[in-house]
Amino acid sequence: MKTIGTVGILGAFLLLGAMSSAQATVVLGSDPKSISSKARSIEKEYVQGLQEKRVEHSPVAPVMEVQEVETIYAVPTHSVETVEAVNSDSAVSTSSYMSTLQMRDQLKVGAGMAVGGALGVLGINMELNFEDADGVVIGFGTGPGYNSVQLAWKHAFEGDYLAPYITAGYSRWYNSHGGEEIKNSDILDRVLTREEKESGRFGTDFLNATLGLQYNQLSGPLAGLSFYGELVTMWEVKRSMLLPNGSAGVVYYF
């Protein structure tokens, strides 16, 4: 009987202990703070897992593709040199001068042609600029029944695109072969004798003074190109005759 009673008592204690443990588990599981903490932990683990999966499956550009892109956009050294050469040529071909005198100071030689004036119907001229304002003009010309030569001094005044100038010089009109064409020249018809006209052989000398206006291209690819018009006074030496004349022409300085 004592044994049965002891066993019963032990069983009762065990039953009470089990019921207390179950109640504690139920109470712990039903605590709101514990449930919220557990939910946040599960959510955090889930989000972290998704991020790790995205990183693992995201495409990574190979190193060689980056190198190809860098190669495509790289500028070769010879390209830069070519651009610099082109810019240099452009700078040379598009010279610019502040004034007529500056142009004459840097461009010492001029070559051109003229119609009328001290050389007759048609002539070619060459200018040699010893300094910015002063130079020498040498010319050769022709007309109906004669040829001509000229040597003159030229003085240019300061100006931008338009600049005045004066010249003073000597010219000679001559014909050593003869011919009847000299009748078409008004100047020779006035200064030659009847014998010179009939034979067609002559030589006559002139002292010339000129007042002119010259347009000069000072910038751009045509810098150095000039056009001019002038009034010419020709003094025939042998007969002391004063003859007015005029001329127009073009000259290029280089």
Sequence and secondary structure as in RCSB ss.txt:
>XXXX:A:sequence
MKTIGTVGILGAFLLLGAMSSAQATVVLGSDPKSISSKARSIEKEYVQGLQEKRVEHSPVAPVMEVQEVETIYAV
PTHSVETVEAVNSDSAVSTSSYMSTLQMRDQLKVGAGMAVGGALGVLGINMELNFEDADGVVIGFGTGPGYNSVQ
LAWKHAFEGDYLAPYITAGYSRWYNSHGGEEIKNSDILDRVLTREEKESGRFGTDFLNATLGLQYNQLSGPLAGL
SFYGELVTMWEVKRSMLLPNGSAGVVYYF
>XXXX:A:secstr
 HHHHHHHHHHHHHHHHHHHHHHHHHHHHT HHHHHHHHHHHHHHHHHHHHHHHHHHS    HHHHHHHHHHH  
 HHHHHHHHHHHHHHHHHT B SSHHHHHHH  EEEEEEEEGGG SEEEEEEEESSSSEEEEEEEEEETTEEEEE
EEEEEE   SSEEEEEEEEEEEEEESS  SGGGG HHHHHHS HHHHHH  EEEEEEEEEEEEEEE  BSTTTTE
EEEEEEEEEEETTTTEEEEEEEEEEEEE 
